[in-house]
Amino acid sequence: MAEPTVSAASPLTQARRAGKRGAPAPRGPRRGRRRWVGWLYVLPAMLLYAFVVLLPSVQSINYSLYRWDGVSAAVFVGLDNYLAFFDDPLLAEAIGHIGVLVVFYAVLPITLGLLSAALLARYRRPGFAIFRWVIFLPQVLTSVVVAVLWKQLYGPEGPINHALQAIGLEALARDWLGDFTLALPALGLVGTWTTFGLCMVLFVSGSSSISTSLYDAARVDGAGLVREFFAVTLPGLRPQIAVAATLTVTGALRTFDLVWLTTRGGPGTSTITPSFLLYTKAFAVGDVGAAAAIGVVMALTCLLVALLIVRLVERDA
């Protein structure tokens, strides 16, 4: 008996089978054309970023290698401006002031924000929405408004001194921004008032994404407010803490407008910051190269701080 012969599939059948398996990815010129189309979409943003960020950064690095007053011919000095950065006693004092401001701009707001988030997560009330709005209000105000407002509050005839006199504590009344010891902490409290709302909103929004079953399980196990905070709330807010720490620490490092509009670095040099010295060296002293070196070092410091915070969060995740 003869074996049945298997006829070859027709071209139409082969095409249908190929369609079921899925068409192969386009190759050659078509695939390359699609890739270039994608780059064309992001090209305007890349050009804008290069013009606004990269080009000025390269220019600042170039200026930092010269001694230049902005008018006369520049003199190449290499790394002398960077060496002077670490030898300048005023810059050392300014960096010490940044350490104090970090406590007020970052540590206190983050701590208060975490406590607020824990309380709002455990005790939810209808009126808390208004509370969040009032606390976040300083973030909406411009730095000029904040500086003028607190300069009036801290003045010798300001509301703070009047309130102290009204309750019999007139011995504590003083010119808060004119005191060598209290001027910097007074400015730091302004930073706390400004950044607390941002931290609280970040943490409250983050705590709302934490599953309520975790809180219920912790309460069934007999966890109190403190244990519930460290076991449930704090681990769940790790990404928000990283964002808040990055924004607040870099904000403290870049402090300038508040100092310039209130104390101008005084009394004496008790409230100077690196950004304040950058401005004075560039526009008052006329040492553009030294100012550019300060800017480069501070930009790298902000970048390193942000990378360090991200790495710590990723390692603990």
Sequence and secondary structure as in RCSB ss.txt:
>XXXX:A:sequence
MAEPTVSAASPLTQARRAGKRGAPAPRGPRRGRRRWVGWLYVLPAMLLYAFVVLLPSVQSINYSLYRWDGVSAAV
FVGLDNYLAFFDDPLLAEAIGHIGVLVVFYAVLPITLGLLSAALLARYRRPGFAIFRWVIFLPQVLTSVVVAVLW
KQLYGPEGPINHALQAIGLEALARDWLGDFTLALPALGLVGTWTTFGLCMVLFVSGSSSISTSLYDAARVDGAGL
VREFFAVTLPGLRPQIAVAATLTVTGALRTFDLVWLTTRGGPGTSTITPSFLLYTKAFAVGDVGAAAAIGVVMAL
TCLLVALLIVRLVERDA
>XXXX:A:secstr
          HHHHHHHHHHH      THHHHHHHHHHHHHHHHHHHHHIIIIIHHHHHHHHHTTEE  SSS  E
E TTHHHHHHHH HHHHHHHHHHHHHHIIIIIHHHHHHHHHHHHHHHS  TTHHHHHHHHHHHHHS HHHHHHHH
HHHTSTTSHHHHHHHHTT GGG   GGG TTTHHHHHHHHHHHHHHHHHHHHHHHHHHTS HHHHHHHHHTT  H
HHHIIIIIHHHTHHHHHHHHHHHHHHHHT  HHHHHHTTT STTTT  HHHHHHHIIIII  HHHHHHHHHHHHH
HHHHHHHHHHHHHHHH 
